[in-house]
Amino acid sequence: MDMVFLSRLQFASTTIFHFFFVPISIGLVFMIAIMETMYVRSGNEEYKRMAKFWGKLFLINFVIGIVTGILQEFQFGMNWSNYSRFVGDVFGAPLAIEALLAFFLESTFIGLWIFGWDRLSKKVHLACIWLTSFGTIMSAFFILVANSFMQHPVGYEINNGRAEMNDFLALLTNGQALVEIPHTVLGALATGAFLVTGISAIKLLKKQDVSFFKKSFQIGITVALISTFLTMVAGHAQAQYLVETQPMKMAASEGLWEHSDDPASWTVSAFINVDKKENSGEIKIPYLLSILSYNTLDGSVKGMNELQAEYEQKYGEGNYIPPVKTTFWSFRIMVVAGVAMFVLGIYGVFLAWKRKLVTKPNKWFYRFMVAGISLPFIANTSGWIMTEIGRQPWTVFGLMQTADSISPSVSAGQVLFSIITFCTVYAILAVIMIFLYVKVIKKGPYKMDAEEQKINNDPFAKEGFHV
């Protein structure tokens, strides 16, 4: 049992599982804020009912997401003590702000939003949900600022073998953060939107609460299309930034061993032989890699062999080529999922614009939308795999390697035990979340309203005695 591999496996499992919940929180609360805004502007009670119904799902996700985040932070201190010691002074500021400012902001205002219905004025209550949405985005912002330091270290100095922050503004304006944050946040908005459209599609297929879920679908598909398109634009900017700051990751994501031709072609698929450092059966699109890298029809990209020689000269002997197959295919999985989301978004908006969502229902389209719930999760996960795997062998690019980042006092057996324990907890949380989601969705908005009204009419409930 290799200690580095097990530690990386645990980091991957905790991070991937936690990141199922983060984009839902960011995207779903944004959708709820839009729905409640429409309620305040129009006075239509159905929009209020929509905000409450989707708010139930958001709250379930929010609570479970907190638990998964705690487990993720725990494994940092347990498995990556050398890494934590090295970057602690840099990471401390953004993570502390995330916890003390952003997280408390969203937690405070989500509490006011939950208990403020019919107690606060409409506009104040609306402000609470928008501030909650702002808080989720700010949480993502400061977390991604910390992650961006791992990709492109700035604003630091090395003192006593540790990276110490000497320029907080440089950390906040890191070029990596400026391209990574929009791509991640917009992808999260698409995740929430596709969740709303997918669940609405289930109800429309069953012809249940048609008016309610038709409106939900219309809002969701509009946000889905816009956010997916902007995510692709932001991802393009991020890829261009990689050419400058992490050319090895870019070369690995293209399976490019030697210096490319000029103009450079984009490889759609290939059989990659890592041992021989060559590809076969390549399918390429001419000019596309030059366009993706430089926004021009010409321009070449360095290959991994050339960059390996440069890195050996700069950093010393070692293997600086990341796992090529994983980096190559995770990037393409992300692209395919993103294109599928965009196509579904275009067709859905077309149906909504033509007012054919119900009058001329397309059952196959609704079924695709139900399956489409998974697409943002596939895109998010594969994108993060490409981002983190493509940086190997570095934990902090150019400063600290993964093999030097693990805890020296933790055994492989202990890590394996913790992986099994964490995965068991995650499985339990997944079952709980699915059970609660299904329960809320089956109940629907109107039955939920009836139960809430019953509680409100209960004199014991009014006095706080209702169980």
GUGU-93122 format. One record per residue (C-alpha): residue number from 1; x, y, z. Coordinates in Angstrom, 1 decimal. Example, Ala and Ser with C-alpha at 12.3 -4.5 7.8 and 13.67 -1.06 7.14 Angstrom:
2
(1,(12.3,-4.5,7.8))
(2,(13.7,-1.1,7.1))
END
This chain:
467
(1,(0.0,0.0,0.0))
(2,(1.6,3.2,-1.3))
(3,(1.2,6.0,1.2))
(4,(1.2,8.8,-1.4))
(5,(-1.4,7.0,-3.6))
(6,(-3.7,6.3,-0.6))
(7,(-3.5,9.9,0.5))
(8,(-4.2,11.1,-3.0))
(9,(-7.1,8.7,-3.2))
(10,(-8.6,10.0,0.0))
(11,(-8.2,13.6,-1.1))
(12,(-9.9,12.8,-4.4))
(13,(-12.8,10.9,-2.8))
(14,(-13.5,13.6,-0.1))
(15,(-13.1,16.5,-2.6))
(16,(-15.2,15.0,-5.3))
(17,(-18.0,14.0,-3.0))
(18,(-18.0,17.4,-1.3))
(19,(-18.1,19.1,-4.6))
(20,(-21.3,17.4,-5.5))
(21,(-23.0,19.7,-2.9))
(22,(-21.2,23.0,-3.4))
(23,(-22.4,23.8,-6.9))
(24,(-25.9,22.7,-6.0))
(25,(-25.9,25.2,-3.1))
(26,(-24.6,28.1,-5.3))
(27,(-26.8,27.3,-8.2))
(28,(-30.0,26.4,-6.4))
(29,(-30.1,29.4,-4.0))
(30,(-29.5,31.7,-7.1))
(31,(-32.5,30.1,-8.7))
(32,(-34.6,30.6,-5.6))
(33,(-33.6,34.2,-5.4))
(34,(-34.8,34.7,-9.0))
(35,(-38.1,33.0,-8.2))
(36,(-38.7,35.1,-5.1))
(37,(-37.8,38.3,-7.0))
(38,(-40.5,37.4,-9.5))
(39,(-42.9,36.9,-6.7))
(40,(-42.1,40.3,-5.1))
(41,(-42.4,42.1,-8.5))
(42,(-45.6,40.3,-9.7))
(43,(-47.4,39.4,-6.5))
(44,(-48.0,36.0,-8.1))
(45,(-48.3,33.5,-5.2))
(46,(-47.1,30.6,-7.3))
(47,(-43.6,32.1,-7.5))
(48,(-43.6,32.3,-3.7))
(49,(-44.6,28.7,-3.6))
(50,(-41.8,27.9,-6.0))
(51,(-39.2,29.6,-3.8))
(52,(-40.4,27.6,-0.8))
(53,(-40.5,24.3,-2.6))
(54,(-37.0,24.6,-4.1))
(55,(-35.8,26.1,-0.9))
(56,(-36.6,22.8,0.9))
(57,(-34.2,21.0,-1.5))
(58,(-31.6,23.7,-1.0))
(59,(-31.7,23.4,2.8))
(60,(-31.3,19.6,2.6))
(61,(-28.3,20.1,0.3))
(62,(-26.8,22.9,2.5))
(63,(-26.8,20.8,5.7))
(64,(-25.3,17.7,4.2))
(65,(-22.7,19.8,2.3))
(66,(-21.5,21.2,5.6))
(67,(-20.9,17.7,7.0))
(68,(-18.9,16.7,3.9))
(69,(-16.9,19.9,4.1))
(70,(-15.9,19.2,7.7))
(71,(-14.6,15.7,6.6))
(72,(-12.6,17.3,3.8))
(73,(-10.9,19.7,6.1))
(74,(-10.2,17.0,8.6))
(75,(-8.3,14.9,6.1))
(76,(-6.0,17.9,5.3))
(77,(-4.7,18.0,8.8))
(78,(-4.5,14.2,9.1))
(79,(-2.9,13.2,5.7))
(80,(-1.2,16.4,4.5))
(81,(0.5,17.9,7.5))
(82,(3.7,18.8,5.6))
(83,(1.7,20.5,3.0))
(84,(-0.4,22.3,5.6))
(85,(2.7,23.4,7.4))
(86,(4.2,24.7,4.2))
(87,(1.2,26.7,2.9))
(88,(-0.6,27.4,6.2))
(89,(0.4,31.1,6.4))
(90,(-0.8,31.7,2.8))
(91,(-4.0,29.6,3.1))
(92,(-4.9,31.0,6.5))
(93,(-6.2,34.4,5.4))
(94,(-8.6,33.3,2.6))
(95,(-9.8,30.3,4.5))
(96,(-10.4,32.3,7.6))
(97,(-12.3,35.0,5.7))
(98,(-14.4,32.2,4.0))
(99,(-15.3,30.8,7.4))
(100,(-15.8,34.0,9.4))
(101,(-17.3,36.2,6.8))
(102,(-18.8,34.4,3.8))
(103,(-20.0,31.2,5.6))
(104,(-21.5,33.2,8.5))
(105,(-23.1,35.6,6.1))
(106,(-24.9,32.9,4.2))
(107,(-25.8,31.0,7.4))
(108,(-27.2,34.1,9.1))
(109,(-29.3,35.2,6.2))
(110,(-30.5,31.8,5.4))
(111,(-31.8,31.6,8.9))
(112,(-33.6,34.9,8.5))
(113,(-35.0,33.6,5.2))
(114,(-36.3,30.4,6.7))
(115,(-38.1,32.0,9.6))
(116,(-38.8,35.3,8.0))
(117,(-41.8,34.4,5.8))
(118,(-44.7,36.6,6.8))
(119,(-42.6,38.2,9.5))
(120,(-40.3,40.4,7.4))
(121,(-41.4,42.7,4.7))
(122,(-41.3,41.2,1.2))
(123,(-38.3,43.3,0.1))
(124,(-36.3,42.6,3.3))
(125,(-37.1,38.9,3.0))
(126,(-36.0,39.0,-0.7))
(127,(-32.8,40.7,0.4))
(128,(-32.1,37.8,2.8))
(129,(-32.1,35.2,0.0))
(130,(-29.9,37.4,-2.3))
(131,(-27.4,37.9,0.5))
(132,(-27.4,34.1,1.1))
(133,(-26.7,33.7,-2.6))
(134,(-23.9,36.3,-2.4))
(135,(-22.5,34.5,0.6))
(136,(-22.3,31.2,-1.3))
(137,(-20.4,32.9,-4.1))
(138,(-18.1,34.6,-1.7))
(139,(-17.3,31.2,0.0))
(140,(-16.4,29.8,-3.4))
(141,(-14.4,32.9,-4.2))
(142,(-12.1,32.6,-1.1))
(143,(-11.7,28.8,-1.5))
(144,(-10.7,29.2,-5.1))
(145,(-8.3,32.0,-4.2))
(146,(-6.5,29.4,-2.0))
(147,(-6.7,26.8,-4.8))
(148,(-5.3,29.2,-7.3))
(149,(-2.2,29.6,-5.2))
(150,(-1.6,25.9,-5.7))
(151,(-1.9,26.3,-9.5))
(152,(0.1,29.6,-9.8))
(153,(1.8,30.8,-6.5))
(154,(1.9,34.5,-6.1))
(155,(2.2,37.0,-3.2))
(156,(4.5,35.0,-1.1))
(157,(8.1,34.6,0.1))
(158,(9.9,31.5,1.4))
(159,(11.0,31.9,5.0))
(160,(12.4,29.0,7.1))
(161,(11.2,26.5,4.5))
(162,(7.6,27.8,4.5))
(163,(5.7,29.9,2.1))
(164,(4.6,33.1,3.9))
(165,(2.2,35.6,2.4))
(166,(3.6,39.0,1.8))
(167,(1.0,40.5,-0.5))
(168,(-2.7,39.6,0.1))
(169,(-3.8,41.8,-2.8))
(170,(-1.7,39.7,-5.2))
(171,(-3.3,36.6,-3.8))
(172,(-6.8,38.0,-4.5))
(173,(-5.9,39.2,-8.0))
(174,(-4.0,36.1,-9.0))
(175,(-4.5,35.6,-12.7))
(176,(-5.3,32.0,-12.1))
(177,(-8.1,33.0,-9.7))
(178,(-9.5,35.5,-12.2))
(179,(-10.1,32.8,-14.8))
(180,(-10.9,29.9,-12.4))
(181,(-13.5,31.6,-10.3))
(182,(-15.9,32.6,-13.1))
(183,(-15.6,29.2,-14.7))
(184,(-16.4,27.4,-11.4))
(185,(-19.2,29.7,-10.3))
(186,(-20.9,29.8,-13.6))
(187,(-20.7,26.0,-13.7))
(188,(-22.3,25.9,-10.3))
(189,(-25.2,28.1,-11.6))
(190,(-25.7,25.6,-14.5))
(191,(-25.7,22.7,-11.9))
(192,(-28.6,24.3,-10.0))
(193,(-30.5,25.2,-13.1))
(194,(-30.2,21.6,-14.5))
(195,(-31.3,20.2,-11.2))
(196,(-34.5,22.4,-11.4))
(197,(-35.2,21.6,-15.0))
(198,(-34.6,17.8,-14.5))
(199,(-36.9,17.6,-11.5))
(200,(-39.5,19.7,-13.3))
(201,(-39.2,17.4,-16.3))
(202,(-40.1,14.4,-14.1))
(203,(-43.2,16.1,-12.9))
(204,(-44.2,17.3,-16.4))
(205,(-43.8,13.7,-17.7))
(206,(-46.2,12.6,-15.0))
(207,(-48.4,15.6,-15.6))
(208,(-48.3,16.6,-12.0))
(209,(-48.6,20.2,-10.9))
(210,(-48.1,21.2,-14.5))
(211,(-48.4,25.0,-14.1))
(212,(-46.0,25.1,-11.2))
(213,(-43.3,23.0,-12.8))
(214,(-43.8,24.5,-16.3))
(215,(-42.8,27.9,-14.7))
(216,(-39.9,26.3,-12.8))
(217,(-38.7,24.7,-16.0))
(218,(-38.9,27.9,-18.0))
(219,(-36.8,29.8,-15.4))
(220,(-34.4,26.8,-15.0))
(221,(-33.8,26.3,-18.7))
(222,(-33.1,30.0,-19.3))
(223,(-30.5,30.1,-16.6))
(224,(-29.1,26.7,-17.7))
(225,(-28.5,28.0,-21.3))
(226,(-27.0,31.3,-20.3))
(227,(-24.8,29.9,-17.5))
(228,(-23.6,27.0,-19.7))
(229,(-22.6,29.3,-22.5))
(230,(-20.8,31.7,-20.2))
(231,(-19.1,28.7,-18.5))
(232,(-17.7,27.6,-21.9))
(233,(-16.4,31.2,-22.5))
(234,(-14.8,31.3,-19.1))
(235,(-13.3,27.8,-19.7))
(236,(-11.8,29.0,-22.9))
(237,(-10.1,31.9,-21.1))
(238,(-8.8,29.5,-18.4))
(239,(-7.3,27.2,-21.1))
(240,(-5.5,30.1,-22.6))
(241,(-4.1,31.0,-19.2))
(242,(-2.8,27.4,-18.8))
(243,(-0.6,27.9,-22.0))
(244,(1.2,30.6,-20.1))
(245,(1.4,29.3,-16.5))
(246,(1.1,25.5,-16.7))
(247,(2.1,24.5,-20.2))
(248,(2.8,20.9,-19.1))
(249,(-0.9,20.5,-18.0))
(250,(-2.0,22.0,-21.3))
(251,(0.3,19.6,-23.3))
(252,(-0.9,16.6,-21.2))
(253,(-4.6,17.5,-21.8))
(254,(-3.9,17.4,-25.5))
(255,(-1.7,14.3,-25.4))
(256,(1.0,16.3,-27.1))
(257,(4.4,14.7,-26.7))
(258,(6.3,16.8,-29.2))
(259,(6.2,20.5,-30.2))
(260,(3.0,20.9,-32.3))
(261,(2.7,22.0,-35.9))
(262,(1.9,25.6,-36.7))
(263,(-1.0,26.0,-36.9))
(264,(-1.8,23.4,-34.2))
(265,(-4.6,20.9,-34.6))
(266,(-6.8,19.8,-31.7))
(267,(-6.9,16.1,-31.0))
(268,(-10.5,14.8,-30.6))
(269,(-9.4,11.3,-29.5))
(270,(-6.2,9.1,-29.6))
(271,(-4.7,5.9,-28.3))
(272,(-2.0,7.1,-25.9))
(273,(1.0,5.0,-25.2))
(274,(2.7,6.4,-22.2))
(275,(5.6,4.0,-22.2))
(276,(6.6,4.8,-25.7))
(277,(5.5,8.4,-25.4))
(278,(3.5,8.4,-28.6))
(279,(-0.1,8.3,-29.8))
(280,(-1.8,6.4,-32.5))
(281,(-5.2,6.5,-34.2))
(282,(-5.5,10.3,-33.7))
(283,(-8.5,12.2,-34.9))
(284,(-7.7,15.9,-35.2))
(285,(-9.4,19.1,-36.1))
(286,(-7.0,21.5,-38.0))
(287,(-6.4,25.0,-36.5))
(288,(-8.5,24.4,-33.5))
(289,(-5.7,24.1,-30.9))
(290,(-4.2,27.4,-32.1))
(291,(-7.6,29.1,-31.8))
(292,(-8.2,27.6,-28.3))
(293,(-4.7,28.7,-27.2))
(294,(-4.2,32.1,-28.9))
(295,(-7.5,33.1,-30.6))
(296,(-5.7,33.0,-33.9))
(297,(-5.4,30.6,-36.8))
(298,(-1.7,30.2,-36.2))
(299,(0.6,29.4,-33.2))
(300,(2.2,26.3,-31.9))
(301,(2.1,24.6,-28.5))
(302,(5.0,23.0,-26.6))
(303,(5.0,19.3,-26.1))
(304,(5.6,17.3,-23.0))
(305,(9.1,16.0,-23.9))
(306,(10.3,19.5,-24.6))
(307,(8.8,20.8,-21.3))
(308,(10.2,17.8,-19.4))
(309,(13.7,18.9,-20.4))
(310,(13.0,22.5,-19.4))
(311,(11.6,21.4,-16.0))
(312,(14.6,19.2,-15.3))
(313,(16.9,22.1,-16.0))
(314,(14.9,24.4,-13.8))
(315,(13.8,22.1,-10.9))
(316,(16.3,19.2,-11.0))
(317,(16.0,15.6,-12.0))
(318,(12.5,13.9,-11.9))
(319,(9.4,13.1,-13.8))
(320,(7.3,16.2,-14.4))
(321,(4.9,14.6,-16.8))
(322,(1.4,14.1,-15.1))
(323,(-0.8,11.1,-15.7))
(324,(-1.4,11.8,-19.4))
(325,(-4.4,9.5,-20.1))
(326,(-6.4,10.8,-17.1))
(327,(-5.7,14.4,-17.9))
(328,(-6.4,13.9,-21.6))
(329,(-9.7,12.1,-21.2))
(330,(-11.1,14.0,-18.2))
(331,(-10.8,17.2,-20.3))
(332,(-12.7,15.6,-23.2))
(333,(-15.4,14.2,-20.9))
(334,(-15.9,17.7,-19.5))
(335,(-16.1,19.2,-23.0))
(336,(-18.7,16.6,-24.2))
(337,(-20.8,17.1,-21.0))
(338,(-20.7,20.9,-21.5))
(339,(-21.7,20.6,-25.2))
(340,(-24.6,18.3,-24.3))
(341,(-25.8,20.8,-21.7))
(342,(-25.6,23.6,-24.2))
(343,(-27.6,21.7,-26.8))
(344,(-30.3,20.7,-24.3))
(345,(-30.4,24.4,-23.2))
(346,(-30.9,25.7,-26.7))
(347,(-33.7,23.2,-27.5))
(348,(-35.4,23.8,-24.1))
(349,(-35.4,27.6,-24.6))
(350,(-36.7,27.1,-28.1))
(351,(-39.6,25.0,-26.8))
(352,(-40.3,27.6,-24.0))
(353,(-40.2,30.5,-26.5))
(354,(-42.6,28.7,-28.9))
(355,(-44.8,27.8,-25.9))
(356,(-44.6,24.1,-26.7))
(357,(-43.5,22.8,-23.3))
(358,(-47.0,21.6,-22.5))
(359,(-49.2,22.2,-25.5))
(360,(-46.9,20.0,-27.6))
(361,(-44.9,18.0,-25.1))
(362,(-41.7,16.2,-26.2))
(363,(-41.4,13.1,-23.9))
(364,(-38.0,12.2,-25.2))
(365,(-36.7,15.7,-24.5))
(366,(-38.1,15.5,-20.9))
(367,(-36.4,12.2,-20.5))
(368,(-33.1,13.7,-21.8))
(369,(-33.6,16.6,-19.3))
(370,(-34.0,14.1,-16.4))
(371,(-30.7,12.4,-17.5))
(372,(-29.3,15.9,-17.9))
(373,(-29.3,16.4,-14.2))
(374,(-26.1,14.3,-14.2))
(375,(-24.3,16.3,-16.9))
(376,(-23.1,19.3,-14.7))
(377,(-21.8,16.8,-12.1))
(378,(-19.9,14.9,-14.8))
(379,(-18.5,18.2,-16.1))
(380,(-17.6,19.6,-12.7))
(381,(-15.9,16.4,-11.5))
(382,(-14.0,15.7,-14.7))
(383,(-12.9,19.3,-14.8))
(384,(-11.5,19.2,-11.3))
(385,(-9.8,15.9,-12.0))
(386,(-8.1,17.5,-15.0))
(387,(-7.2,20.5,-12.9))
(388,(-5.6,18.6,-10.0))
(389,(-4.2,15.5,-11.8))
(390,(-2.8,17.7,-14.6))
(391,(-0.7,19.6,-12.0))
(392,(1.1,16.5,-10.8))
(393,(3.7,15.9,-9.5))
(394,(3.2,19.3,-7.8))
(395,(1.0,20.1,-4.8))
(396,(2.0,23.7,-5.1))
(397,(3.3,24.2,-8.7))
(398,(7.0,24.8,-8.8))
(399,(7.4,24.8,-5.0))
(400,(6.3,21.6,-3.4))
(401,(5.7,18.1,-4.8))
(402,(3.0,15.8,-3.7))
(403,(5.4,13.1,-2.4))
(404,(6.8,15.7,0.0))
(405,(3.3,16.9,1.2))
(406,(2.0,13.9,3.1))
(407,(2.1,13.3,6.9))
(408,(5.2,11.4,7.9))
(409,(3.6,10.0,11.1))
(410,(0.5,8.5,9.5))
(411,(0.7,4.9,8.3))
(412,(-0.8,3.5,5.1))
(413,(-3.1,1.3,7.1))
(414,(-4.5,4.3,9.0))
(415,(-5.1,6.1,5.8))
(416,(-6.8,3.1,4.3))
(417,(-9.0,2.8,7.4))
(418,(-10.0,6.4,7.2))
(419,(-10.9,6.1,3.5))
(420,(-13.2,3.2,4.3))
(421,(-14.7,5.2,7.2))
(422,(-15.2,8.3,5.2))
(423,(-16.7,6.5,2.2))
(424,(-19.1,4.7,4.6))
(425,(-20.2,8.1,6.0))
(426,(-20.6,9.5,2.5))
(427,(-22.7,6.5,1.5))
(428,(-25.0,7.1,4.5))
(429,(-25.2,10.8,3.7))
(430,(-26.0,10.0,0.1))
(431,(-28.8,7.7,1.1))
(432,(-30.2,10.3,3.5))
(433,(-30.1,13.0,0.9))
(434,(-31.7,10.9,-1.8))
(435,(-34.5,9.8,0.6))
(436,(-35.2,13.4,1.6))
(437,(-35.1,14.7,-1.9))
(438,(-37.5,12.0,-3.1))
(439,(-39.8,12.6,-0.2))
(440,(-40.0,16.4,-0.9))
(441,(-40.4,15.9,-4.7))
(442,(-43.1,13.3,-4.3))
(443,(-45.0,15.5,-1.9))
(444,(-45.0,18.4,-4.3))
(445,(-45.5,22.1,-3.6))
(446,(-49.3,22.0,-2.9))
(447,(-49.3,19.2,-0.4))
(448,(-46.3,20.8,1.3))
(449,(-48.3,24.1,1.5))
(450,(-51.3,22.3,3.0))
(451,(-49.1,20.7,5.7))
(452,(-47.5,24.1,6.5))
(453,(-50.9,25.7,6.7))
(454,(-52.0,23.0,9.1))
(455,(-49.0,23.7,11.3))
(456,(-49.7,27.4,11.2))
(457,(-53.3,26.8,12.4))
(458,(-52.2,24.6,15.2))
(459,(-52.3,26.7,18.5))
(460,(-49.5,24.6,20.0))
(461,(-47.3,25.2,17.0))
(462,(-47.8,28.9,17.4))
(463,(-46.6,28.7,21.0))
(464,(-43.6,26.7,19.9))
(465,(-44.8,23.3,21.2))
(466,(-45.4,21.6,17.8))
(467,(-43.2,18.6,17.2))
END
